Each structure stands twice: as C-alpha cells, then as structure tokens.
Amino acid sequence: MTESKPLTAREVNLIRIIRTTKYGEIKIIIQEGQPVRVEEIKKSIKL
C-alpha cells in the first residue's frame, strides 16, 4: 500500500501547467523526486 503525502508547491504548479496546456508535449525534469523544470515543445513540423 502506498503512503499518501500532501502535494508540494512544485507539484501543484506542475499540475496547473498540465491542466492549462491545451495541446502539445511537455518534458518534465525531476531532481531528488521533485519536478524542477518543465520544457514545452514549441514547434514540430510533420512533412
């Protein structure tokens, strides 16, 4: 059984970013178990 922990401020911010992203792809950088940076892919061209 997994232990339930409250969300950190970084985790709450990550969820907000995911929910407000209408479409696309994001890359989440994690250090020591916490999200530290989100990279949003700006442009992709399919030929």
N, C-alpha and C positions, 0 to 999 in steps of 0.2 A: 504494500500500500504506500502511495506517495504522500509526503507531508505537504500540507497547504501553507504557503507563505504569502504574506502581503506583497503586492507589486511595488517595485522601486520606482522612483521618479523617471528613470531612464526607460523602464519597461512600459510605463503609462504613456510616455512620449512616443515610443515606438508604435504602440497600438493606435494612437491618434494619427500618426503618419500613415500607417497601413489603411486605416479607415477612410482617410481623406484622399488617398491615391485612387483616381478614377480608373486608370488602366496603366499598364506598363510593367516594368520589372524593377525590383529594388534588391540591393545587395546589403546584407546586414553584417557588420563587423563586430565580433564579440571578443572581449578580453576579460579574463577571470570570471566567466559566467555571466557577464553583463553586456548588453549592447552598448557600443561606444560610438558607432557611426553608421549612418545609412547612406548608401550611394544610389541615386536614382539614375537609371539609364535614360539619357536624353533623346537619343536618336538611333533608330535602326532602320535600315533600308533593305527591303526584300526585292530582289530582281526576278 
